[in-house]
Amino acid sequence: MASSQLALFSSQDEAQTYHDSNRSGFFSLLVDVRGEKRQSSHRLSDMPTILSLVDKTRDTWISQAEFMRPNRRVVNLSRLGLLFADLDTYRVPALASRKPDELAASVLYFCAEAGLPAPSMLIYSGRGIQAKWLLEGTIPRQALPRWNACQRYLVDRLAHVGADPMAKDASRVLRTVETVNSKSGEICRVVHVQTGADGQPVRYNFEYLAETLLPAARWTIEQQRQEQAERRTKKKPFLLVPGGKADNLRGFSGRQLAWDRLEDLRKLAELRGGVGEGSRMQHLFWRLNFLLLSGATNSKQMYHEAAALARELDPQWNSRSKELMTLFSKAKAYEAGEKVTFGGKEFTPLYTPKNDTLINLFRITAEEQRQLKTIVSQAEAAERHRKREEARRRAAGAVDRETYEQSSLTRQKPWEALGMSRASWYRAGKPAAPALETSPCVLQDEAVGQGLEPVRQVRA
């Protein structure tokens, strides 16, 4: 894109590629005022006004995500509209002396070499480059573990061009376009836009990016889990993922489970109309533990996230940080890759309780479990599995039990289906009753239920 066109990208234009002033929620600004960083959060609807009032002579950063509360902690995340990497190219000797347009060309080249999709936009931050991959629409907070996995992959692949390993979390702020970088005296500005057929910055489907960036696509993970479950049932060995990807799958699965458990505890408080005074620290401790396990935050940000979670539990509660010191120590050990050995097995230093432990700890009723995602008893899990299998059979064309039994009765007493007596049916020459189509799935289920060997279907 020509430099004259790039100059048209104001702070408003750039921010509106991933924020939408028509949506509900908040964004945040961080401003350096005489060496002191001051943060403020504003409604998205006020973004055009707020950005027009920004003092462009001061270092200013803007949040990349949108939040459900006026606080940019990850526990308040609402949605995300992009992936990004903050490249400190000035730290790379081969790139340090290059001009902004030369840096942009180098980043595009390195992305192509690494097999990464071209960034939608490259922004010169005054000393380095911000690479941004815009999404089609936004992804919700539930997808944060997958988003984090994509971020980690991007940063790892671009480490050799200065990707900042600390600038990959959802609460990150990046320099605002048109504001000064006081360290270099340069103005932050857009230096490259990858345009689509419509002339607008190219946008990527998140599922496409995830399948491109992650070691295994989501559908592959789900398929492998199903196949492994079937092998366990048949007492056959697990399916091993080629290329050493099993660890990546387990890691992603564990982070997603931790995030879902955090969400379950928040849902539990919502169902109960809040958390009583005697249970607040218990809720805070376990929510924070699962937040750390999910990889959405780290020990350096732990107390900031804890403060946001405490305010969510009770805005008037002054939680005592001393009660979280043990968790802080475990978080640092977790980040250092340390393991705890127990019963001959290795475990993460953070807590990974079983569902039964959490159910007993929080006294979660069966009715509450039905509204949670992961913290459920074996009985509730079995019931959900039964319903999934039932839905799967219906989708495959199976009929329900009542219809099947009616079909069986029709075959046994065809005269009743024709509305005649048994004698009349014989005198009429045994006419056929109207048949009900029965799916092979039901026939097979019926055979298994009676202890018979199911019929194997042979396809040509």
C-alpha positions in Angstrom: 0.0 0.0 0.0 1.3 3.4 -0.9 2.7 5.7 1.8 0.1 8.3 1.1 -2.6 5.7 1.8 -0.8 4.5 4.9 -0.8 8.1 6.2 -4.6 7.9 6.3 -4.4 5.4 9.1 -5.0 7.5 12.1 -5.2 6.2 15.7 -9.0 6.0 15.2 -8.7 4.0 11.9 -6.1 1.6 13.3 -8.0 1.0 16.6 -11.3 0.4 14.7 -9.8 -2.5 12.8 -10.1 -4.6 16.0 -12.4 -2.5 18.3 -15.9 -1.6 17.5 -17.5 1.4 19.2 -21.0 -0.1 18.5 -20.2 -3.1 20.9 -20.7 -3.2 24.6 -17.7 -3.4 26.8 -14.5 -1.5 27.6 -11.0 -0.7 26.3 -8.1 0.7 28.2 -5.4 3.3 27.6 -2.0 3.6 29.4 -0.4 7.0 29.3 3.1 8.0 30.5 2.8 11.3 32.5 6.2 12.5 33.5 7.5 9.0 34.0 4.4 7.7 35.8 2.2 5.4 33.9 -1.5 6.1 34.4 -4.2 3.7 33.2 -7.8 4.5 32.4 -10.7 2.4 31.0 -13.5 3.6 28.8 -16.6 2.4 27.2 -16.1 1.3 23.6 -18.9 3.7 22.6 -16.8 6.5 23.8 -13.6 5.4 21.9 -13.8 8.0 19.0 -14.1 10.8 21.5 -11.4 9.5 23.9 -8.9 8.9 21.1 -9.4 12.4 19.7 -8.4 13.8 23.1 -5.2 11.8 23.4 -2.1 14.0 23.8 0.0 12.7 20.9 3.2 14.1 22.5 3.0 11.5 25.3 3.8 7.8 25.2 0.4 6.1 24.9 -0.6 2.5 24.7 -4.0 0.9 23.9 -5.5 -2.4 24.9 -5.8 -5.0 22.1 -8.7 -6.9 23.7 -12.1 -5.8 24.9 -13.3 -6.3 28.5 -16.6 -6.7 30.2 -15.5 -4.4 33.1 -13.5 -1.2 33.2 -10.3 -3.1 34.1 -8.1 -4.8 31.6 -7.3 -7.8 33.6 -7.6 -11.1 31.7 -10.3 -12.4 34.1 -12.5 -9.5 32.8 -11.9 -10.4 29.1 -14.9 -10.2 26.9 -13.6 -10.8 23.3 -10.6 -10.6 21.0 -10.5 -9.5 17.4 -6.8 -10.1 16.4 -3.6 -11.9 17.1 -0.4 -9.9 17.5 3.4 -10.0 18.0 5.5 -7.1 19.4 8.8 -7.3 17.6 11.8 -5.6 19.3 13.8 -5.5 16.1 16.2 -2.9 17.6 17.5 -5.8 19.7 18.5 -7.8 16.6 21.8 -6.6 15.3 21.0 -7.4 11.6 17.8 -5.3 11.8 18.7 -2.6 14.2 19.8 0.0 11.6 17.0 -0.6 9.1 14.4 2.0 8.2 10.7 1.3 9.0 9.7 0.3 5.5 12.8 -2.0 5.3 11.8 -3.5 8.6 8.3 -4.2 7.3 9.8 -5.9 4.2 12.0 -8.0 6.5 9.1 -9.1 8.7 7.0 -10.1 5.8 10.0 -12.1 4.4 10.6 -13.9 7.8 6.8 -14.7 8.2 6.8 -16.3 4.7 10.0 -18.2 5.6 8.4 -19.4 8.9 5.3 -20.5 7.1 3.1 -17.9 8.8 0.2 -16.1 7.2 1.1 -12.5 6.2 0.2 -10.0 8.9 -2.9 -7.9 8.1 -1.0 -4.8 9.3 2.5 -3.8 10.4 3.0 -0.8 12.7 6.3 0.9 13.4 6.3 1.5 17.1 9.2 4.0 17.0 11.9 1.3 17.6 10.3 -2.0 16.5 7.3 -3.5 14.6 3.9 -4.5 15.8 2.6 -7.4 13.6 -1.2 -7.8 13.7 -3.4 -10.6 12.2 -7.0 -9.3 12.1 -9.8 -11.7 12.6 -13.2 -12.0 10.9 -15.3 -10.8 13.7 -14.3 -11.6 17.2 -13.8 -14.7 19.4 -15.3 -15.0 22.9 -13.5 -15.4 26.2 -14.3 -19.2 26.1 -11.7 -19.5 23.2 -8.9 -17.8 25.2 -6.8 -21.0 25.7 -6.7 -21.6 21.9 -6.0 -18.0 21.3 -3.1 -18.2 23.9 -1.8 -21.2 22.1 -1.8 -19.4 18.8 0.0 -16.4 20.4 2.7 -18.6 21.9 3.3 -20.2 18.5 3.6 -16.8 16.8 6.0 -15.5 19.4 8.1 -18.7 19.3 8.4 -18.6 15.5 9.3 -14.9 15.4 11.8 -15.0 18.3 14.7 -14.5 16.0 13.3 -11.2 14.8 12.9 -9.9 18.4 9.4 -11.1 19.3 8.8 -10.0 22.9 8.0 -13.2 24.9 6.2 -11.1 27.6 3.9 -9.3 25.1 1.6 -12.1 24.2 -1.2 -12.0 26.8 -4.8 -10.9 26.2 -4.4 -8.0 28.6 -1.5 -6.5 26.6 -1.4 -2.9 25.6 0.6 -1.7 22.5 1.6 1.7 21.4 -1.1 3.9 19.9 -0.8 5.1 16.3 0.1 8.8 15.9 1.7 9.1 19.4 5.3 9.7 20.1 7.9 7.1 21.3 9.9 9.2 23.7 12.8 6.8 23.6 13.4 7.4 19.9 11.5 10.6 19.2 9.7 8.7 16.4 6.0 8.7 15.8 4.1 5.3 16.0 2.6 4.7 12.5 1.2 2.1 10.1 3.9 1.0 7.6 2.3 -1.9 5.8 -1.2 -3.1 5.2 -1.9 -6.5 3.5 -5.1 -5.8 1.6 -7.8 -8.2 0.3 -9.9 -8.1 -2.8 -12.0 -5.4 -1.3 -9.0 -3.1 -0.7 -9.4 -3.4 3.0 -6.9 -5.0 5.5 -7.1 -8.8 5.1 -8.9 -10.6 7.8 -8.5 -14.3 8.8 -11.0 -16.8 10.1 -9.8 -17.8 13.6 -10.4 -21.5 12.9 -8.2 -21.2 9.8 -5.4 -19.5 11.8 -5.7 -22.0 14.6 -5.4 -25.0 12.2 -2.4 -23.2 10.5 -0.6 -22.4 13.6 -1.4 -25.0 16.2 0.3 -28.5 16.1 -3.0 -30.1 15.5 -6.4 -28.8 14.4 -9.3 -28.9 16.9 -11.2 -31.4 14.8 -8.1 -33.6 14.8 -7.8 -33.4 18.6 -11.5 -34.4 19.0 -11.2 -37.2 16.6 -8.1 -38.6 18.3 -9.8 -38.4 21.7 -12.7 -40.3 20.4 -10.5 -43.0 18.9 -8.5 -43.3 22.1 -11.7 -43.7 24.1 -12.7 -46.5 21.8 -9.4 -48.2 22.2 -9.6 -48.0 26.0 -13.0 -49.7 25.7 -11.6 -52.4 23.5 -8.4 -52.6 25.7 -6.2 -51.6 22.8 -3.1 -49.3 23.0 -3.5 -45.5 22.7 -3.2 -43.8 19.4 0.1 -42.0 19.3 0.2 -38.7 17.5 3.1 -38.7 15.0 5.9 -36.1 15.3 5.9 -35.9 19.1 2.7 -33.8 19.2 1.1 -35.7 22.0 2.6 -33.4 24.6 1.2 -30.3 22.8 -2.2 -31.9 22.7 -2.1 -32.7 26.4 -0.8 -29.2 27.2 -3.5 -27.5 25.3 -6.2 -29.8 26.8 -5.0 -29.2 30.3 -5.0 -25.4 29.9 -8.5 -25.5 28.4 -9.7 -27.7 31.3 -8.2 -25.2 33.8 -9.9 -22.2 32.1 -13.2 -24.0 32.0 -13.0 -24.8 35.7 -12.4 -21.2 36.5 -15.5 -20.3 34.4 -17.4 -23.0 36.3 -16.6 -21.5 39.7 -17.7 -18.1 38.4 -20.9 -19.7 37.1 -21.4 -21.4 40.5 -21.3 -18.0 42.3 -23.8 -16.6 39.8 -26.2 -19.5 40.4 -26.0 -18.9 44.2 -26.5 -15.2 43.9 -23.0 -14.4 45.1 -20.4 -15.8 47.5 -20.7 -15.5 51.3 -18.1 -13.9 53.5 -16.8 -17.2 54.8 -16.2 -18.7 51.3 -14.6 -15.7 49.5 -11.0 -16.7 50.1 -11.7 -20.3 49.1 -13.2 -19.1 45.8 -10.4 -16.6 45.2 -7.7 -19.2 45.8 -9.1 -21.8 43.5 -10.1 -19.3 40.7 -6.6 -17.9 40.8 -5.0 -21.4 40.8 -7.0 -22.4 37.6 -6.2 -19.1 36.0 -2.5 -19.7 36.5 -2.9 -23.3 35.2 -4.7 -22.1 32.1 -1.6 -20.1 31.1 -3.7 -16.9 30.8 -1.6 -15.1 33.4 1.7 -15.6 35.2 3.2 -15.0 38.7 4.2 -11.4 37.8 0.6 -10.5 37.0 -0.9 -12.8 39.7 -1.7 -10.2 42.3 -3.2 -7.8 39.8 -5.5 -10.6 38.6 -6.3 -11.6 42.2 -7.4 -8.0 42.9 -9.8 -8.1 40.0 -11.2 -11.5 41.0 -11.6 -10.2 44.6 -13.6 -7.2 43.4 -15.8 -9.5 41.4 -16.5 -11.5 44.5 -17.2 -8.4 46.6 -16.3 -4.8 45.6 -15.9 -3.9 49.3 -13.6 -6.9 50.2 -10.0 -6.1 51.0 -8.4 -9.5 50.4 -5.1 -10.2 52.2 -2.3 -11.0 49.8 -0.4 -13.0 52.5 -3.0 -15.8 52.1 -1.9 -16.2 48.5 1.9 -16.4 49.1 1.9 -20.2 48.8 0.1 -20.0 45.5 2.6 -17.4 44.3 5.5 -19.7 45.1 3.8 -22.6 43.3 3.2 -20.4 40.3 6.9 -19.5 40.0 7.8 -23.2 40.3 5.3 -24.0 37.7 6.7 -21.4 35.3 10.2 -22.7 36.0 9.1 -26.2 34.8 9.5 -27.8 38.2 7.6 -31.0 39.1 6.3 -32.5 42.3 6.7 -36.3 42.8 4.0 -38.1 44.7 3.3 -41.8 44.7 6.0 -42.4 42.0 4.3 -39.9 39.6 5.2 -36.4 38.7 2.7 -33.5 39.0 2.7 -29.8 38.4 3.4 -27.6 41.5 0.0 -26.0 41.1 -3.1 -27.8 42.3 -4.9 -30.2 40.0 -7.9 -31.5 42.0 -10.3 -34.2 40.8 -13.9 -33.3 40.2 -15.1 -35.1 43.3 -12.7 -33.0 45.4 -14.1 -29.8 44.0 -17.7 -31.0 44.3 -17.2 -31.8 48.0 -15.2 -28.7 48.7 -17.8 -26.3 47.3 -20.8 -28.6 48.1 -22.0 -28.5 44.5 -25.5 -30.0 44.2 -26.6 -32.3 41.3 -28.9 -29.4 40.0 -25.9 -27.0 40.0 -23.7 -29.5 38.2 -26.2 -29.7 35.4 -25.4 -26.1 34.6 -21.6 -26.4 34.8 -19.3 -27.4 32.0 -16.6 -29.5 33.6 -17.0 -29.8 37.4 -19.5 -32.7 37.4 -19.8 -36.1 39.0 -19.3 -39.4 37.2 -23.1 -39.8 37.2 -23.7 -36.5 35.5 -20.8 -37.2 33.0 -22.4 -40.5 32.2 -25.8 -38.9 31.6 -24.2 -36.3 29.3 -22.4 -39.1 27.4 -25.7 -41.0 27.0 -27.4 -37.9 25.6 -24.6 -37.3 23.2 -24.7 -40.8 21.9 -28.4 -40.7 21.6 -28.1 -37.5 19.5 -25.4 -39.1 17.4 -27.6 -42.1 16.7 -30.5 -39.8 15.8 -28.3 -37.9 13.4 -27.3 -41.2 11.8 -30.9 -42.0 11.1 -31.9 -44.1 14.1 -35.5 -44.2 15.4 -36.4 -43.9 19.1 -37.2 -46.9 21.2 -40.9 -46.4 21.2 -41.0 -46.2 17.4 -38.8 -49.3 17.2 -41.0 -51.3 19.6 -44.1 -50.3 17.6 -42.2 -51.5 14.5 -41.5 -54.9 16.2 -45.1 -55.2 17.3 -46.3 -54.5 13.7 -44.1 -57.3 12.5 -45.4 -59.7 15.1 -49.1 -58.9 14.7 -49.5 -57.3 11.2 -53.3 -57.7 11.3 -53.6 -55.1 14.0 -51.7 -52.6 11.9 -54.3 -53.3 9.1 -57.2 -52.9 11.5 -58.5 -56.5 11.0 -58.8 -59.7 13.0 -56.3 -62.5 12.8 -58.7 -64.8 11.0 -59.7 -62.1 8.5 -56.0 -61.4 7.9 -55.4 -65.1 7.0 -58.5 -65.3 4.8 -57.2 -62.2 3.0 -54.0 -64.0 2.1 -51.7 -62.4 4.7 -51.4 -58.9 3.3 -48.3 -56.9 4.3 -48.6 -54.2 7.0 -47.1 -50.8 6.3 -43.4 -51.0 7.2 -41.5 -48.6 9.4 -37.9 -48.0 8.4 -35.5 -49.0 11.1 -31.9 -47.7 11.2 -29.1 -50.3 11.4 -28.0 -48.3 14.5 -31.1 -49.4 16.4 -30.9 -53.0 15.2 -27.3 -53.1 16.3 -28.1 -51.5 19.7 -30.9 -54.0 20.2 -28.6 -56.9 19.4 -26.0 -55.7 21.9 -28.7 -55.1 24.5 -29.8 -58.7 24.2 -26.2 -60.0 24.5 -26.0 -60.9 20.8 -23.2 -60.2 18.4 -24.1 -57.1 16.3 -24.3 -57.5 12.5 -21.3 -56.1 10.8 -22.1 -54.1 7.7 -19.8 -54.6 4.7 -19.4 -51.8 2.3 -18.5 -52.4 -1.3 
